[in-house]
Amino acid sequence: MTATYALMDTDTFNMVGSFRSRVAALRAVAATARQYGEDSAEARSLVLFRRDGPADDAYVAKGEDLVRLALDTATNERRNGAPDDVPAPASARAKRIAPARAS
């Protein structure tokens, strides 16, 4: 199965992650925000988009809106019993983003 969601760093224009699901991508954003801070450049410079649908529906969220969506999703997952065991961030080329478990 190919990745359907992608994260891009708007500061460097690098693709920093590809994910099979929206939840997996949001987990990575939430982990990045927790590691570096919600207001950090590492978190705020991200944009999430869908790669396998119509161009008009590709954009999901970016910056502050993306961080808030990711943290809200993580909070809802914890309330529903999902483990909060996203691994610590790994180094990326220009910036860092925390990896997430595949869904």
Secondary structure, DSSP 8 states (H G I E B T S, - for coil): ----EEEEETTTTEEEEEESSHHHHHHHHHHHHHHH-TTSHHHHTEEEEESSS-GGG-EEEEHHHHHHHHHHHHHHHHHTT--------B--SSS-B------
